[in-house]
């Protein structure tokens, strides 16, 4: 992979990671004007996701920890898969009735879904903990040799 691609993956991972950390913090801690777990639980129940507490906690943890994983590039593909799933549900259950465009349409959730798919397919790049661990034969990160794939898993 060229160094430009590594930097592109780093930038994408970092920015998407920060976005998800912030959204997870809103739900977990009420940070940045967010609802906190109680408010998020009420919202999830209004959407039909019962019990709201379990859904709010699960989504908040996945967003916060998944965002942190993307930021540092650790277990990147797993984090991207989970976050893409959350965005797919958000697009369908929350934003689809409001059309495509912001403020409440699927536009932003769709962009985050696409970014996570790109990270899932393209991997974290070499400027990630996944890449470092793979180069040093550590952890359970492995390299794919078949089909010309050389990215950290």
Beta strands, then each sheet from edge to edge (+ up, - down):
end
